[in-house]
């Protein structure tokens, strides 16, 4: 990968054009980030595959049929590194064809707009937006505008915008509040099925994880036919820390970079992580809440103690037609409780691998208050091999 300073003229050029063609500028920033990330491996490329269940064809949340993901990335010199990521449960009218959902809060030092209505009614009626802490209002404005403008919603007078955040204020001039609703709306408009870009992109552009560069990651799991054959996908925005463990190996400790290394709590592990779970299994909102709770186990498996300053949130939804709400539907209750355990396993495995993919695919970034390096892949490989892993 070329050093970031060599690319600064391109960054400046792109954003000099932003006033005249903001959409083109954002597309250019996202494209550059994608090119950088292409040089870095995912966890499975190295032979790291947490758990026992097989991934879907893309090993992404979009393995759940109909789910769409879009990013918008904002880069301006070294001071602005931020963005937004949109997750759409399906490609139709989300307000009129609502999906059941569950929400779980680990440590609650954060902002997750729309969560109380999801808890109360057990459903999602809009895209899910991930962004930075001080852009939640703009995310809500984007979602509300998109929903009101959608054909068939001409009589809608209340919209529950679902927006989660992590704080990217080290790499990003967060107080500048550079993201606008129109910019975030580009993430919704760009949402597609198929492969999902990961790393320092979208809402993960300015995030930090375990002292290294964090970002967006995704993974999926498929249950065998005798267990229903269902697919579950996870997408994460990682901006948290602790003592990094990779598939049980104490990588953070071995590499000498971890929370409380000097026996002082300086807030090194503070931050947040957002997890979005999607499945085609027909689940009730109650069992989706139970499913969401299991993702906290994966966060712990990666080495997080869910510190005092962390915001750890999980939202889960089902795309199954038989459990959708709205338009005079009579939804079914979904799978029985005793069929949930395999999906719990899938949620833990997919979330853990998504977190690793975010870490591995992220690229180094020069930012507002300094530089954050991407994790050293060769260093990870050497540590894992010392602990008996035969990696690629």
Order of alpha helices (4+ residues) and beta strands (2+ residues): alpha-alpha-alpha-beta-beta-beta-beta-alpha-beta-beta-alpha-beta-alpha-beta-beta-beta-beta-alpha-beta-alpha-beta-alpha-beta-beta-alpha
